[in-house]
């Protein structure tokens, strides 16, 4: 059964965020990444020599500022599945300067990451220490800082995951639209209560596929859309590749669709995560993505209403 894990995406340490929570975040939301890296440089210098291994992994920093040039580089994937998918795009940049690229990643992701030719070795992540020799290690979400990424230099070779589409049941001639409405439990504000989704069942001319993990426990009822079953993460990616469009909340499937260059409409709470920035309807991370933001906090009805309008337009264009 597919299991989604999407922990809080943090570039800075827990200690640093508590002391200076606004500067880095403000610049990332504005798209002034260069200013964010100046702040990160200062944090890197200040934390030198201070241990963090006693913190939860998703709060730990790893990179100590060492060069990756000519080194055996270990990339640790300590955050959620979606975070790994978003930032593994930097593997070709590492390979261009490093001797070897080793990725210590969540086991369900490994078949997907095997489609990236610039990764030399993949190891399944576990709670111990990696059984591999390396010269320098980084956490996957630190790569934007290491490469001093700007809006203009975000790696844009998309798709960077390569999958063949999975044949899906449904009527030929209709748009294949996937639906995900509930992410992990750690942030309930990202979830859409199932009742708000009911108008989508009235849209004619689409095959609506239920791609929600544990759909029944997330409120789904038999007769609403087409439930194609449970998948491994690799097969789940193939199912997404077979879509014309994915509708999803801020969760791993949004990143997977974006990495596969599948059109995806990401439905966001009014107080969305920093990676979607502020006041944008598109994403510099994923050219195939459109963002539908709440105009008022918790107003999912308004979001779904706009989605339905745009679906009708999409059907006419198809």
N, C-alpha and C positions, 0 to 999 in steps of 0.2 A: 504494500500500500504506500502511496506517495505521502511523504511527510514533509511539511513546510516548516522551516525554522527561520525566523527573520528577526534577529536581535537588533537592538538600537544601533544605528550606524554612527560611530564616533571616530573622528580622526585624532582627537586629543585625549589625554589621560583623564581619568575621573578627577584626580586632584586638580589638574589645570583647569578643567571646565568649571569646577566649583569656585576657583579663584577669579578666572577671567572668562565668563561664559559668552560674552557678546561680540568681541572684536572679530574673531575667526568666522563665527556664524553669520554675522552681518555682511561680511565681504563675500562669503560663499553665496548667500542669498541674492546679493546684488550682481554677482558675476564678476566682481573685481578680485579674481583669484590671486593676482600678483600681490595684493595687499594682505590677503590671508596667509600667503607663504612667508611674508616678512614676519608676521606674528608667529607662525609655526617655527621659523628659524630661531626666534628668541626662546620659544618653549623648548626646542631641542637642546639649545645651549644650557638652559636653566636646569633641565632634568638630568643632565649628564651624570652618570654614576649612581643615580638613585634607582633602587630596585622597584619593580612593579609586579613581580611574579605572584605576589600574594593577592592581587586584585582578580576579579573575574576576567576571563580571557578577553571578552569584548571591550574591556576598559584598558587593556594592556597596550603600551607602545612597544615596538620592537626595534625599529631602525635607529641606529646610533649616529647616523650621519656619514657612515663609511661609503666610499665609492663602490659602485657595482662593476666598474670597468675591469674586464678580464677575470672576474670572480665566479666561483660557483655560488649562485644566488638561490637561497631558500625563501619561497614566498609562503607565508603562513596565512591561512584563511580562517581567522578567528571570529568573524561576524556571521551574518546570516547567508543563506543560499543566494538570495538576490544580490547581496553585496559582492559576493565572489563573482557572480555572473557579470555584474556591472564593471568591476575593476580588473578582471582578468584580461580585458582588452589591451592592457599594457604589456602582456607577455612578449609581443614582437619587439617592443622598444627595449625590453630587458635583453632579449636575445641578440639584438643588434650590437650590444656593448659587452655582454657577459660571456664567460666561458661555458656556463651551463645554467639552465633554468629548471629548477626543481619546485614543484608546487605541492604543498601539503594541504589537501582540500577535503571537504566533506565527501564521504564515500559515495552518496547517491549522485554527486556531480561528476564523478570521474569519467563515466562513459561519454558524457557531453564534452568534457574538457579534452578528451582524447582526440577530438576533431580539430584541435588547435595545433598546427604543426610546429610552432615555435616553443612549445613546452617539451623539454627533454625527458623529464621524469615526473610521474604523478604518484603520490603516496596518499593513502587514506588517513585522514585526520583522526586522532584519538586523544585521550586525556593525558597520555604520557609525553615523552619526548620523541622527536623524529629520529628514525633509525637511518640516518644518512649523514655523510660528511659534506660540509659546506663552509664557505669562507665568510659570507655576510648574509644576514637574514632580514626580512622586512615583513610587515603585515600588509596584506593585499590593498587595504584602504590607505596606506601610506604612499602608494606609488604616485598619486597625483602630486604630492609634495616633492617627492624625489625627482620627478621630471618637470617640476615647475609648470604644471599644466595651466593653460589659459583657455578661455572659451574658443579661441581660434586653433588651439593645438590638441584638443581632446581627440584621441585616436578615433578615426572615423572610417576605418575599413570594416564596413558592416554589410552583410552578416559576418561575424567572427566565430560563430558556431555554425557548423554545417550538418544539416539533417535532411533526410528525405521525408516528405509529408506522409502522414498516416491516413489511409483511406477512412473516411468517416461515414456512418449511416446517415441517411437523409435524402431529401428530394433534390434531384439534379436541377440546375437552373436557378436555385435559390442561393442567396448569400449564406456562407457558413460563418456564424457568429458565435464565439465562445463567451462564457460568462463566469466570473469569479467575484464573489461579494464579501468574503471574509478572510482576513489574513490571520496571522498568529494572534494568540490571546493577549499578548503583552501590551497592545495598544488598541483598545476597543473602539476608539474614535474613528479608526480607519474602516471599520466594518459598516456595511449597509444592512439594516434590518430587512429581512426577506420580503416583508409586505410591500416595501417601496419598489420592489422589482416587478411586481405583478403586471404593470402596464406593458412590459417588454413582451409578454406572452401574446399580446394583442397585435403586435407588429406583423403584418403579412409579408410574405416573400422572403423570409429568412429561415434557415435551420438554426435554432438556438440550442447550443451545446452547453450542458452543465459541466464545467471543468473545475468546480469547487471541490476541494478535498473534504471528505466526510460530509457530503452534501446534505444528507438527511438530518444530521445533528446540527447543521448550519441553517435549518429551516426549510430546506427544499421539500417539495411534495410531488409525488408521482403525478405525471400528466403535464407538468410545467417543463417545457423544453425536452431535449433529448439527452439522456444520461448515457454516455458511451462506456461507462465502467471506470474502474480504477487502473492506474498505470504506474510503471516505474517512472522515474524522472526522465529517463531517456525517451521512453515512449510518449510521455506527456509532452515533451518537446516536439516530437513528431506530430502529435495531435494539434498542437498550436501551429505548426508549420502548414498544416492542412486547412487553416482558417483563412477567410477573407478579412476577418476583424476579430480582435479580442477586446471585450469590455472587462475591465478588472479594477479593483481597488489597488492601493499602493501595497504591493506584495511581490513575492518572487516571480509569479507569472508575468508581471509587467516587464521585468528585466529580461526574462527569457524570450518573450515576444520581440522586444526591442533588439536583442542580440541576434535574433534570427531574421530581422528586418520584416517582421510581420506587422501590418497595421494594428495599432493598439491604442485604445482610448482609456486613459488612466483617470479614475474617478477619485478626486482628492477632497479631503476635509479642508475647511477654511484655513486651518493652521497646519499646513502640509509640511512634510519633511524638507530640510534644507536643500536636498539634491534637486528638487523640482523648482527651486528658486522662487522669486516673488513675481507675481503679475505676468506670468508667461502662459501661453496656450500651447507652446511647443517645448521640446526638450533638446538642448544641445548634445545630450548623451545619446539620444535615439532619434534618428530622422523620421522613423515611421510612427512616432508617438504624438498623440494630441492629449492635452490636459484639460479635464473638465473639473473646475474648482467650485466648491460651495461658495456662493456669494454671501451667505449667512451661516454661521456655525451650526452644524447638525441639520442643515436643510438638504437632505438627500432627495426629497421630492423635486426640488428645483433642478438638481443635477440630472435626474432621470428624465425629466421633461425636456431638457435641452438635448440629451442623448437621443430621445425619440425623434425630435425634429431633425437632427443630423442623420439619423438612420434613414429617414424617409428621403432625404436628399441623396444619400449614398446609393439607395436602391435605384433612383432615377438615373444616376450616372453609370450604374453597372451595365 
